[in-house]
Amino acid sequence: MEDRQVINGMVYKIRTGISWCDLPERYGPWKTVYTRFRRYALDGVFTRALQQIQARADASGDIDWLVQIDSPIIRAHQHVAATGRKGGSTGRTNRTTTPSADPQEA
């Protein structure tokens, strides 16, 4: 079995999100592709390959290292976040809400 065939199987699996056992036969036995993928991941083959690709691209000026992050954050009130935790509510409660006193009347 050719290395290119196995690597193409790995790429196909990652790009499509299919399970290993659903890998098309043209990439060889799925267990072979999975075993080699696992071995490469544990040995750091993918990390080293990415680092080399990035180093070459950076040396030739093909990478722009400017990074912009846009991440809106929505936070829940502390009592909502504690649901199901120790001291927090574990189920629905039927509480009635009463309005606060008007501060200008006080």
C-alpha positions in Angstrom: 0.0 0.0 0.0 1.4 3.4 -1.0 2.0 6.1 1.6 0.2 8.7 -0.6 -2.9 6.5 -0.7 -3.0 6.3 3.1 -2.3 10.0 3.6 -5.1 10.8 1.1 -7.4 8.6 3.2 -6.5 10.6 6.3 -7.2 13.8 4.6 -10.5 12.5 3.2 -11.6 11.4 6.7 -10.7 14.8 8.3 -12.3 16.8 5.5 -15.6 14.9 5.4 -16.0 14.0 9.0 -17.0 10.4 8.3 -16.2 7.6 10.8 -13.1 5.5 10.1 -15.1 2.4 9.2 -16.9 4.4 6.5 -13.6 5.3 4.7 -13.9 4.4 1.0 -12.0 1.3 -0.1 -9.9 3.2 -2.6 -7.8 4.4 0.4 -7.1 0.9 1.6 -8.3 -0.9 4.7 -9.7 1.7 7.2 -7.8 0.0 10.1 -4.5 0.6 8.3 -5.3 4.2 7.7 -6.5 4.7 11.3 -3.4 2.9 12.7 -1.0 5.0 10.7 -2.9 8.2 11.5 -2.8 7.4 15.2 0.9 6.6 15.1 1.7 9.8 13.2 -0.3 11.9 15.7 1.4 10.3 18.7 4.9 10.7 17.1 4.3 14.4 16.3 4.6 13.9 12.6 1.7 16.3 11.8 3.1 19.0 14.1 6.5 18.8 12.6 5.1 18.9 9.1 3.0 22.0 9.9 6.0 23.7 11.5 8.1 23.1 8.4 5.4 24.3 6.0 4.9 27.4 8.1 8.7 28.1 8.3 9.1 27.8 4.5 6.1 30.0 3.8 7.3 32.6 6.4 10.8 32.6 4.8 9.3 33.3 1.4 7.0 36.0 2.7 3.8 34.0 2.0 2.4 34.3 5.6 0.9 37.4 7.1 1.0 36.9 10.8 -1.6 39.6 11.5 -4.4 38.0 13.6 -7.7 39.5 14.3 -10.1 38.0 16.8 -13.8 38.9 17.1 -15.4 37.0 19.9 -18.6 38.4 21.4 -19.2 37.0 24.9 -22.6 36.6 26.5 -22.6 35.8 30.2 -25.4 34.4 32.2 -26.3 35.6 35.7 -24.4 33.8 38.4 -27.6 32.0 39.6 -28.3 30.7 36.1 -24.8 29.5 35.7 -24.9 27.5 39.0 -27.9 25.4 37.9 -27.2 21.8 38.7 -24.1 22.5 40.9 -23.8 22.2 44.6 -25.9 24.9 46.2 -27.6 25.7 42.9 -31.1 24.9 41.7 -31.4 21.4 40.3 -34.8 21.7 38.8 -37.5 24.2 37.7 -39.0 26.3 40.4 -42.3 28.2 40.3 -41.3 31.5 41.8 -43.2 34.7 41.4 -41.4 37.9 40.7 -42.3 40.9 42.7 -41.3 44.4 41.5 -38.9 46.3 43.7 -40.0 49.4 45.6 -39.7 52.6 43.6 -36.6 54.3 44.9 -38.1 57.8 44.4 -41.0 56.9 46.8 -38.6 56.1 49.6 
